[in-house]
Amino acid sequence: MAQFESLIKRPGMRQFIKFVIIGFSSAVIDVGVNLLLLHFEIPWLLAAVVGFALGVTNGFIWNSRWTFKGLGSGRQHELYAKFVAVNLVGLLLNVTIMKLVFVAMSGQIFLQSNPPPMHWKLAKAIAIVIVAGWNFTANKLWTFRHNPAVNS
């Protein structure tokens, strides 16, 4: 128990927990928008991009105000551009992982329609877990990197 408390008190771990909480809210937005658009038979790739855009904006707002408050050098629009760049790589990873899961589950490289809901949910869950690690690490080390010379 003492080791767990010690781990939780580390600044990096506290940042990661905050990042995961915000990431969860962004994922809810992303998945919710995706499912809504899929319900209206919007192609899954377009739904993924729209959900991503809304989720990443939510993530930037809350991470810059809470998780990495006061960190990162540059103006807000510069930090947002870095955050979006990191998350665009995350989007590419997300879509690639989802496509690989679809191919693995269906055996088809080119799907004629949107994948079955269960395939989509499994693919999305796998992609979220992998991409969260990328997004946290890249944003901590690049977007919101602590620069004492700039922030003092």
N, C-alpha and C positions, 0 to 999 in steps of 0.2 A: 504494500500500500504506500509506503514512504517513497519507493522508487517511482511509482505512478505519479504521486504528487510532485516529486522533483522534476519528472519529465514534463508535466503540464506547466510548471513554472518557467520553463525555458522560453525565452522570447521567440525563437524560431518555431517552437511547437505551438505557442499561443497564436502566432501568425497563421500557421497552417490550419489550426482549428477554425479561426475566423474565416480564412479563405474557403474552407470546406463548407461552412455555414452559408456564406454568400454564394458559393458555387452551387449549393443545393437550391437556393432561391432562383439563381440564373437557370439552372437545369429545369426547374419547374416551369419557368417562363418558356424556355426553349422547347421542352417536350409538349407543353400545353398548346403552344402556337403550332407546333408540328402536327399534333393530333387534330387540332381544329382544321387546319388546312387540308390534311389528308382526308378528313371527313367530307370536305367539299371537293374531293378528288383532284386536288392540286398535286402535281408530280412531287414525289418525295424529295428530290434534290432541291427544288425551289422552296419547298416547305422547310428543309434543313437550313437553307441560307437565311430565310426570313426569321426563323426561330433563333438562329445564331445571332443575328444582328441585334435583336431585342435582348437576348440573354447577355451578350457581351457588354452592351451599354449599361445594363443593370449591374453587372459585375464590376465595371470600371468605377461607377459612381460610388458603390459601397466599399470596394477595396481601397480606393483613394481616400475615403473619409474615415475608414475604420481599421482595416487590416494593416495598411501601410501608411497611415496618417503621418504627414510631415516628411515622408521619405520620397526619394526620387528628385532629380534635378530637372529644371525646366518648367515651362508654363503648363497649365492643365491641358491645353490642346496638344502639346508635344507628348505629354505622358499618355494621353488618350491614343495618340497615333502609335506609340510603342505598344500599348496594351492591345490595340486592335491588331497590330502586326503579329504579336505573340499568338493571339487568338485566331488569326487567319491560318497560321500554321496548325493550330489546334483544330480548326474546322477541316483543313485538308486531311489531317490524321483521322478525325472523326468520320468523315465521309469514306475515306479509304478503308478504315476498319469495318464500318457498316457494310460496305460493298463486299469485302472479303467474307464477312459472316453470311451475307445473302448468297454468295457463290457457294460457300461451304454447305449451306443448308438446302439449296435448291439444285446445285450442280449446273446452274445456268449462268453464263457470264452476262448475257443481255436478257434482263427481265422484260416481259411484255407488258407488265402492269406493276403497280405498287406491290411490295412483298406482303405476305400475310401478316396480320397484326402481331402475332406471337414472334415471328422472325424479326420484325421491326423492333419490338420491345427488347428482345435479347441482344440484338446488334447495338441498339442505342445504349443499353446498360454497360456492355463491354467497352464501348467507345468512351463513355463518360468516365469510367474508372481509369483508363489508360491516359486519356487526354488531360484529366485533372492533375496528374503528376507532372506532365509537361508544362501546363499552364502555370502552376504554382512555382515551379523551379525557374522557369524563364522570366516570369514577372518579378520574382524576388531578386534574381541576379541581374536583371537588365532594366526592366521598366522602373521598378521602385528601389533600385540599388541605393544604399545609404552612401552618400558622398559628404563626409564631414566638412570638407572645404566649402561646399556650396550651401549646406544646410545650417552652418553655424552662425 
